[in-house]
Amino acid sequence: MRGLLSVLLFSLLLGFSSLGEGVKLTRPEEGVLQAETGLVRYEFRELGGILRSAHVHFTGYQLPPVETVPGWEGTTKPSLALGVSLPFEVWLGDALVDPGRYEVRADQAKTGEARVQLSWAEGPQAVQKTFALDAKALYTAPVEIRVRAPGQRVRLVLGHRPTGKDAPELVFVYDGKKGAAPLVPGAYTAFQGLGLVSKDRVYFLKVEGGNVLPFLGVNANGQPVFGLEAMGELSVSGLLYTGRNRAVLLEKAGLQVLSSPGVFGRFLVWVMVFFEWLYRFTGNYGWAIILFTLATRVAVYPLTRNQHRAMAKMQRIAPKLKKLQERYKDDPETLRQQMMELYKQERVNPLGGCLPLLLQLPILILLWQAILYSAEQIHLSPGFLWVRDLSQPDPYYALIALATGAQWLQQWLTQRRLPETPSGGTQLMGWIFPLVMALLFLSFPAGLWLYWLVSTVLQIGQQLFFDWELAREGRAAAGDGTSA
């Protein structure tokens, strides 16, 4: 017994541990510095001092890895297109500055954070690029760029501008509004950033300070580019977002202007905000999922109660319905009339068990989607029990086994209270369905299985309570009849 308690305590301690790791700094090849956070793997190249890659390595259910730096082609093995300019390339006028190799320094003065600085200087000209990386950042990295070139027009390329049918949208933001083209000076108060937005990913620099204006151009290889420019000295500070197109994450980065969710998407955002509030309240997404599930069960309790009562009444009059079907099997119209009369006499609504279930579906779908679309936050948060990451499948399939067992228990309780024994085929389907569901959704995130387990257990509890409530009402009715 003590050994079992020790194992459970150890699992709890492991479950509530966090990532506990900082930004991983490595040099995979000569002249390249790689900095890996919990979600993104950045690659900085000494030659030209550019950002060669911002690869989203975090994957989950229906989440493939993606490359966010424009200019990469392909999905399984992406490669750079010929002649493209990479982010943070510096031009003087329309010509690329070729300073050779930048000096690259990286330090980790704070736990979980890293500062990468690329610098170059020659005579009056100097360039310094600084990126602040956080192991738990949600696709964001603060940046500061300083370029000094007295008397010359300085251009900072932010990336390649893809063209074609499926190309991402190039977005400019002025005064909190997005547009598809740069505005002339004087037509706006503040320029706030530019970048590429597609259905699944966003590459965007939010400008928070500096003296820059946007520009569109073509590099020496004839490839279109977009970026920032200034005269003599270019100075810009802001937030670089290189990640998935998620409304909640964009809002966290102050880039909600880039997100245009529909009606369902807006409801989903509200649900996710509530879900995140539960996480901040509990400090763990496992408990947040449990409380969320409990809250939804409480919200639909009146509907569930009505549904259960309607089903109980239908089961009670089932023998009478069977007699009517046998008596009027050759007269469908009379059978229908007699059934309606029986429903009226017994005060039974034949649709009472279906309508509440249909009304619950939108809530369940919202919760389901909220867990899927909170995968990044869940991945970066502490684990729960033996599951390190609730956005990934359960490594031991324990939650799946428990949820399947809970469904079997629910099936047994349901069949036990039926007035007549169901047919063999019906019984068999009731027992096989949970197993088929477990096999089909084996790769689902553990958080979804935790939700399904808790929801099933709560339904069993409600079912037992409703049965007790109906039995008590039945005894009270029988007592009144006897006394009369």
C-alpha positions as CSV (number, residue, x, y, z in Angstrom):
1,M,0.0,0.0,0.0
2,R,2.8,2.4,0.9
3,G,4.5,1.5,-2.4
4,L,1.4,2.4,-4.4
5,L,1.0,5.7,-2.6
6,S,4.7,6.5,-3.3
7,V,4.2,5.8,-7.0
8,L,1.1,8.0,-7.1
9,L,2.9,10.8,-5.2
10,F,5.8,10.5,-7.6
11,S,3.5,10.7,-10.6
12,L,1.8,13.8,-9.2
13,L,5.2,15.5,-8.6
14,L,6.2,14.6,-12.2
15,G,2.9,15.7,-13.6
16,F,3.1,19.2,-12.1
17,S,6.6,19.8,-13.2
18,S,7.1,22.3,-16.1
19,L,9.4,22.2,-19.1
20,G,12.3,23.4,-16.9
21,E,14.5,24.1,-19.8
22,G,15.8,27.3,-21.3
23,V,16.5,28.2,-25.0
24,K,18.7,25.5,-26.5
25,L,21.7,27.1,-28.3
26,T,23.6,24.9,-30.8
27,R,25.8,25.2,-33.9
28,P,24.5,22.6,-36.4
29,E,26.9,23.7,-39.1
30,E,29.7,26.2,-39.5
31,G,28.5,29.8,-39.4
32,V,25.0,29.0,-38.2
33,L,23.6,29.5,-34.7
34,Q,20.5,27.6,-33.8
35,A,18.2,28.7,-31.0
36,E,15.3,26.5,-30.0
37,T,12.4,27.5,-27.9
38,G,9.5,25.3,-26.8
39,L,7.7,26.0,-30.1
40,V,10.1,27.5,-32.7
41,R,13.6,26.6,-33.9
42,Y,15.4,29.8,-35.1
43,E,18.5,29.7,-37.3
44,F,20.8,32.8,-37.6
45,R,23.5,32.8,-40.3
46,E,26.8,34.7,-39.7
47,L,27.1,35.4,-43.4
48,G,24.9,38.4,-44.0
49,G,23.6,38.4,-40.5
50,I,20.2,37.0,-41.5
51,L,17.5,34.9,-40.0
52,R,17.6,31.8,-42.2
53,S,14.8,29.9,-40.7
54,A,12.0,30.1,-38.1
55,H,10.8,26.5,-38.1
56,V,7.7,25.7,-35.9
57,H,8.8,22.3,-34.6
58,F,6.0,21.8,-32.2
59,T,3.4,19.3,-33.5
60,G,0.2,17.9,-32.1
61,Y,-3.0,16.5,-33.3
62,Q,-3.5,17.7,-37.0
63,L,-0.5,20.1,-36.5
64,P,2.3,19.4,-38.9
65,P,5.6,21.3,-38.6
66,V,5.8,24.5,-40.6
67,E,8.4,26.9,-41.8
68,T,7.4,30.5,-41.4
69,V,10.3,32.4,-43.0
70,P,9.1,33.3,-46.6
71,G,11.1,31.7,-49.4
72,W,11.1,28.1,-48.3
73,E,9.4,25.6,-50.7
74,G,7.9,22.2,-50.0
75,T,6.4,20.7,-46.9
76,T,8.1,17.3,-46.2
77,K,11.6,18.5,-47.0
78,P,11.4,22.3,-47.4
79,S,14.2,24.0,-49.3
80,L,15.0,27.6,-50.1
81,A,13.9,28.9,-53.5
82,L,16.7,30.2,-55.8
83,G,17.7,33.8,-55.4
84,V,15.4,34.8,-52.5
85,S,16.4,37.4,-49.9
86,L,16.1,36.2,-46.3
87,P,14.9,38.3,-43.3
88,F,17.0,41.2,-42.0
89,E,19.2,41.5,-45.0
90,V,20.6,45.1,-45.2
91,W,20.7,47.2,-48.4
92,L,22.2,50.6,-49.0
93,G,20.0,52.1,-51.7
94,D,19.0,49.2,-54.0
95,A,22.2,47.2,-53.5
96,L,22.9,44.5,-50.9
97,V,25.6,45.3,-48.3
98,D,28.1,42.5,-48.3
99,P,29.9,42.8,-45.0
100,G,31.0,39.2,-45.0
101,R,30.5,37.6,-41.6
102,Y,28.7,39.2,-38.7
103,E,29.9,38.7,-35.2
104,V,27.3,36.6,-33.5
105,R,27.0,36.5,-29.7
106,A,24.5,34.6,-27.6
107,D,24.0,34.8,-23.9
108,Q,21.6,33.3,-21.4
109,A,21.7,35.7,-18.5
110,K,18.2,34.8,-17.3
111,T,16.7,31.3,-16.9
112,G,14.6,30.3,-19.8
113,E,15.7,33.2,-22.0
114,A,18.5,33.9,-24.5
115,R,19.7,37.0,-26.3
116,V,21.1,36.7,-29.8
117,Q,23.1,39.7,-31.2
118,L,24.5,40.0,-34.7
119,S,26.8,43.0,-35.3
120,W,29.0,44.4,-38.0
121,A,30.9,47.7,-38.3
122,E,33.3,49.2,-40.9
123,G,34.2,52.9,-40.8
124,P,31.0,55.1,-40.3
125,Q,28.8,52.2,-41.2
126,A,27.5,49.8,-38.5
127,V,24.7,47.2,-38.1
128,Q,23.4,45.7,-34.9
129,K,20.5,43.2,-34.8
130,T,19.2,41.9,-31.4
131,F,16.7,39.1,-30.8
132,A,15.3,38.3,-27.4
133,L,14.1,34.7,-27.2
134,D,12.0,33.0,-24.4
135,A,11.7,29.3,-24.1
136,K,8.0,29.6,-23.4
137,A,7.1,32.4,-25.8
138,L,4.1,31.8,-28.0
139,Y,5.7,32.4,-31.4
140,T,7.0,35.9,-30.5
141,A,10.4,37.4,-30.2
142,P,11.2,41.1,-29.4
143,V,13.7,42.5,-31.9
144,E,15.8,45.7,-32.2
145,I,17.6,46.7,-35.3
146,R,20.0,49.6,-35.7
147,V,21.7,50.4,-39.0
148,R,24.0,53.5,-39.4
149,A,25.0,54.6,-42.9
150,P,25.4,58.4,-43.1
151,G,24.0,60.0,-46.2
152,Q,22.5,56.9,-47.7
153,R,19.1,55.3,-47.9
154,V,19.0,52.2,-45.7
155,R,16.7,49.3,-46.4
156,L,16.1,46.4,-44.1
157,V,14.6,43.4,-46.0
158,L,12.0,41.5,-43.9
159,G,11.6,38.7,-46.4
160,H,10.7,37.3,-49.8
161,R,7.3,38.3,-51.1
162,P,5.6,35.1,-52.6
163,T,3.3,35.5,-55.6
164,G,0.8,33.3,-57.2
165,K,-2.6,31.8,-56.5
166,D,-1.9,30.3,-53.1
167,A,0.5,33.0,-51.9
168,P,0.0,34.4,-48.4
169,E,-1.4,37.9,-48.1
170,L,1.0,40.8,-47.6
171,V,-0.5,42.9,-44.9
172,F,0.3,46.5,-43.8
173,V,-1.1,47.9,-40.5
174,Y,-1.6,51.6,-40.0
175,D,-3.5,53.2,-37.1
176,G,-4.8,49.8,-36.0
177,K,-6.2,48.9,-39.4
178,K,-4.8,46.5,-41.9
179,G,-4.4,47.1,-45.7
180,A,-3.0,45.4,-48.7
181,A,-0.7,48.3,-49.8
182,P,1.6,50.9,-48.3
183,L,0.1,54.3,-47.6
184,V,1.7,57.6,-48.5
185,P,3.2,59.7,-45.6
186,G,0.5,62.0,-44.2
187,A,-2.3,59.6,-44.9
188,Y,-1.9,58.0,-41.5
189,T,-0.7,58.7,-37.9
190,A,1.3,55.6,-37.1
191,F,2.8,52.8,-39.1
192,Q,2.5,49.6,-37.0
193,G,4.0,46.8,-39.0
194,L,3.8,44.5,-42.0
195,G,4.2,40.8,-42.9
196,L,2.6,37.8,-44.5
197,V,-0.6,36.1,-43.3
198,S,-2.0,32.8,-44.7
199,K,-4.6,30.4,-43.4
200,D,-2.2,28.3,-41.3
201,R,0.7,30.6,-40.5
202,V,1.8,34.2,-39.9
203,Y,5.1,36.0,-40.4
204,F,4.8,39.5,-39.2
205,L,6.9,42.3,-37.6
206,K,4.9,44.5,-35.3
207,V,6.6,47.9,-35.2
208,E,6.6,49.5,-31.8
209,G,9.2,52.2,-32.2
210,G,11.6,53.7,-34.7
211,N,11.8,55.9,-37.8
212,V,11.0,53.4,-40.5
213,L,8.6,53.3,-43.5
214,P,7.6,50.2,-45.5
215,F,8.9,49.5,-48.9
216,L,8.4,47.0,-51.7
217,G,11.3,46.2,-54.1
218,V,13.1,43.6,-56.2
219,N,16.5,42.1,-55.3
220,A,19.4,41.6,-57.8
221,N,18.0,38.2,-58.8
222,G,14.6,39.6,-59.7
223,Q,12.8,38.3,-56.7
224,P,10.2,40.5,-55.0
225,V,10.9,41.6,-51.4
226,F,9.3,43.7,-48.7
227,G,10.8,45.5,-45.8
228,L,11.6,48.8,-44.0
229,E,13.6,51.8,-45.0
230,A,15.0,55.1,-43.6
231,M,17.6,57.8,-44.5
232,G,21.0,57.7,-42.9
233,E,20.1,55.8,-39.8
234,L,17.5,53.1,-39.5
235,S,16.2,52.3,-36.1
236,V,13.3,49.9,-35.3
237,S,12.1,48.0,-32.3
238,G,9.2,45.6,-32.3
239,L,7.8,42.1,-31.9
240,L,8.4,39.4,-34.5
241,Y,5.6,36.8,-34.8
242,T,6.6,33.6,-36.6
243,G,4.0,30.9,-35.9
244,R,0.6,29.5,-36.5
245,N,-2.5,31.6,-37.3
246,R,-4.3,31.4,-34.0
247,A,-6.7,34.2,-33.0
248,V,-6.0,33.9,-29.3
249,L,-2.2,33.9,-29.8
250,L,-2.3,36.8,-32.2
251,E,-4.4,38.8,-29.6
252,K,-1.8,38.0,-27.0
253,A,0.9,39.5,-29.3
254,G,-1.3,42.6,-29.9
255,L,-1.9,41.5,-33.5
256,Q,-5.7,40.9,-33.3
257,V,-6.1,43.1,-36.3
258,L,-4.6,40.2,-38.4
259,S,-7.3,37.8,-37.2
260,S,-10.8,37.7,-38.7
261,P,-12.7,34.9,-37.0
262,G,-16.3,34.2,-38.0
263,V,-19.2,33.7,-35.7
264,F,-18.1,30.3,-34.5
265,G,-14.5,31.4,-34.3
266,R,-15.5,34.3,-32.1
267,F,-17.4,32.0,-29.7
268,L,-14.4,29.7,-29.7
269,V,-12.1,32.6,-28.8
270,W,-14.4,33.4,-25.8
271,V,-14.4,29.8,-24.7
272,M,-10.6,29.6,-25.0
273,V,-10.3,32.8,-22.9
274,F,-12.4,31.2,-20.2
275,F,-10.3,28.0,-20.5
276,E,-7.1,30.0,-20.0
277,W,-8.7,31.8,-17.0
278,L,-9.3,28.4,-15.5
279,Y,-5.6,27.5,-16.1
280,R,-4.4,30.7,-14.4
281,F,-6.8,29.9,-11.5
282,T,-5.6,26.3,-11.1
283,G,-2.0,26.6,-12.4
284,N,-2.5,23.4,-14.5
285,Y,-4.4,22.6,-17.7
286,G,-5.4,19.2,-16.3
287,W,-7.4,20.8,-13.6
288,A,-8.6,23.4,-16.0
289,I,-10.0,20.7,-18.2
290,I,-11.7,19.0,-15.2
291,L,-13.2,22.3,-14.1
292,F,-14.2,23.2,-17.6
293,T,-16.0,19.9,-18.1
294,L,-17.7,20.2,-14.7
295,A,-18.9,23.8,-15.6
296,T,-20.4,22.5,-18.9
297,R,-22.1,19.6,-17.2
298,V,-23.6,22.0,-14.6
299,A,-24.7,24.4,-17.4
300,V,-26.6,21.7,-19.3
301,Y,-27.8,20.0,-16.1
302,P,-31.5,21.0,-16.6
303,L,-31.4,19.7,-20.2
304,T,-29.8,16.5,-19.1
305,R,-32.4,16.0,-16.4
306,N,-35.2,16.6,-18.8
307,Q,-33.6,14.2,-21.3
308,H,-33.3,11.5,-18.7
309,R,-36.9,11.9,-17.5
310,A,-38.2,11.8,-21.0
311,M,-36.2,8.6,-21.7
312,A,-37.5,7.0,-18.4
313,K,-41.1,7.8,-19.4
314,M,-40.6,6.3,-22.8
315,Q,-39.2,3.1,-21.2
316,R,-42.1,3.0,-18.8
317,I,-44.7,3.1,-21.6
318,A,-42.7,0.8,-23.9
319,P,-44.9,-2.3,-23.2
320,K,-48.0,-0.3,-24.0
321,L,-46.4,0.9,-27.3
322,K,-45.6,-2.7,-28.2
323,K,-49.2,-3.8,-27.7
324,L,-50.4,-1.0,-29.9
325,Q,-47.9,-1.9,-32.6
326,E,-49.1,-5.5,-32.5
327,R,-52.8,-4.5,-32.5
328,Y,-52.6,-2.0,-35.4
329,K,-49.7,-3.4,-37.4
330,D,-51.8,-3.4,-40.5
331,D,-53.2,0.1,-40.0
332,P,-50.4,2.7,-39.8
333,E,-52.7,5.7,-39.6
334,T,-54.6,4.3,-36.6
335,L,-51.4,3.3,-35.0
336,R,-50.1,6.8,-35.3
337,Q,-53.2,8.3,-33.8
338,Q,-53.3,5.8,-30.9
339,M,-49.6,6.4,-30.1
340,M,-50.2,10.2,-30.0
341,E,-53.2,9.6,-27.7
342,L,-51.0,7.5,-25.4
343,Y,-48.3,10.1,-25.4
344,K,-50.9,12.7,-24.4
345,Q,-52.4,10.6,-21.6
346,E,-49.0,9.7,-20.2
347,R,-47.7,13.3,-20.7
348,V,-44.7,12.1,-22.6
349,N,-42.9,14.1,-25.3
350,P,-41.3,11.5,-27.7
351,L,-38.7,14.2,-28.7
352,G,-37.9,15.2,-25.2
353,G,-34.9,12.9,-25.1
354,C,-33.4,14.1,-28.4
355,L,-33.8,17.9,-28.3
356,P,-31.7,18.4,-25.1
357,L,-28.9,16.2,-26.5
358,L,-28.9,18.3,-29.7
359,L,-28.7,21.5,-27.6
360,Q,-25.6,20.2,-25.8
361,L,-23.7,19.4,-29.0
362,P,-22.5,23.1,-29.6
363,I,-21.1,23.3,-26.1
364,L,-19.3,20.0,-26.5
365,I,-17.9,21.0,-29.9
366,L,-16.7,24.3,-28.5
367,L,-14.9,22.6,-25.6
368,W,-13.4,20.0,-28.0
369,Q,-12.1,22.7,-30.3
370,A,-10.8,24.8,-27.3
371,I,-8.5,22.0,-26.2
372,L,-7.2,21.5,-29.8
373,Y,-6.6,25.2,-30.3
374,S,-4.9,25.6,-26.9
375,A,-2.3,23.1,-27.9
376,E,0.6,25.5,-27.7
377,Q,-0.3,26.8,-24.2
378,I,-0.9,23.3,-23.0
379,H,2.5,22.2,-24.4
380,L,4.4,24.9,-22.6
381,S,2.5,24.4,-19.3
382,P,3.1,21.9,-16.4
383,G,2.0,18.3,-17.1
384,F,-0.8,16.4,-15.3
385,L,-0.2,13.2,-13.4
386,W,1.8,10.9,-15.7
387,V,1.2,12.9,-18.8
388,R,3.9,15.4,-19.5
389,D,2.0,17.2,-22.3
390,L,-1.8,17.0,-22.5
391,S,-1.6,18.3,-26.1
392,Q,0.1,15.0,-27.1
393,P,-1.2,11.4,-26.9
394,D,-1.1,9.6,-23.5
395,P,2.2,7.7,-23.6
396,Y,0.8,4.8,-21.6
397,Y,-2.8,4.9,-23.0
398,A,-4.1,4.9,-19.4
399,L,-6.6,7.7,-19.9
400,I,-8.0,5.9,-23.0
401,A,-8.3,2.7,-20.9
402,L,-10.1,4.5,-18.1
403,A,-12.4,6.4,-20.4
404,T,-13.3,3.1,-22.2
405,G,-14.0,1.4,-18.9
406,A,-16.2,4.3,-17.8
407,Q,-18.2,4.0,-21.0
408,W,-18.7,0.3,-20.4
409,L,-19.9,1.0,-16.9
410,Q,-22.3,3.6,-18.3
411,Q,-23.6,1.0,-20.8
412,W,-24.1,-1.6,-18.1
413,L,-26.0,0.9,-15.9
414,T,-28.2,1.9,-18.9
415,Q,-29.1,-1.7,-19.9
416,R,-29.7,-2.7,-16.3
417,R,-32.6,-0.3,-15.9
418,L,-34.3,-1.1,-19.2
419,P,-37.7,-2.7,-18.8
420,E,-36.9,-5.3,-21.4
421,T,-33.7,-6.9,-22.3
422,P,-32.3,-5.4,-25.6
423,S,-31.6,-7.6,-28.5
424,G,-28.3,-9.3,-28.7
425,G,-27.2,-7.1,-31.6
426,T,-28.1,-3.9,-29.6
427,Q,-26.2,-5.2,-26.5
428,L,-23.2,-6.1,-28.6
429,M,-23.0,-2.7,-30.3
430,G,-23.2,-1.0,-26.9
431,W,-20.2,-2.9,-25.7
432,I,-18.2,-2.7,-28.9
433,F,-18.7,1.0,-29.6
434,P,-16.4,2.3,-26.8
435,L,-13.6,-0.1,-27.9
436,V,-14.0,1.0,-31.6
437,M,-13.9,4.7,-30.4
438,A,-10.7,4.0,-28.4
439,L,-9.0,2.5,-31.4
440,L,-10.1,5.2,-33.9
441,F,-9.0,8.0,-31.6
442,L,-5.9,6.5,-30.2
443,S,-3.7,9.4,-31.4
444,F,-6.0,12.1,-29.9
445,P,-4.4,14.5,-27.4
446,A,-4.4,13.2,-23.8
447,G,-6.3,16.4,-22.8
448,L,-9.2,15.3,-25.0
449,W,-9.3,11.9,-23.4
450,L,-9.1,13.5,-20.0
451,Y,-12.2,15.5,-20.9
452,W,-14.0,12.4,-22.2
453,L,-13.2,10.5,-19.1
454,V,-14.4,13.2,-16.7
455,S,-17.5,13.9,-18.8
456,T,-18.4,10.2,-18.8
457,V,-17.9,9.9,-15.0
458,L,-20.0,12.9,-14.4
459,Q,-22.7,11.6,-16.7
460,I,-22.7,8.3,-14.7
461,G,-23.1,10.3,-11.5
462,Q,-25.9,12.3,-12.9
463,Q,-27.6,9.1,-14.2
464,L,-27.5,7.5,-10.8
465,F,-28.9,10.6,-9.2
466,F,-31.7,10.9,-11.7
467,D,-32.6,7.2,-11.2
468,W,-32.7,7.7,-7.4
469,E,-34.8,10.8,-7.9
470,L,-37.3,9.0,-10.1
471,A,-37.4,6.0,-7.7
472,R,-38.1,8.4,-4.8
473,E,-40.9,10.1,-6.7
474,G,-42.3,6.7,-7.6
475,R,-42.4,5.6,-4.0
476,A,-44.0,8.9,-3.0
477,A,-46.7,8.5,-5.7
478,A,-47.4,4.9,-4.6
479,G,-47.7,6.0,-1.0
480,D,-50.3,8.7,-1.9
481,G,-52.3,6.1,-3.9
482,T,-52.3,3.6,-0.9
483,S,-53.4,6.2,1.6
484,A,-56.2,7.3,-0.8
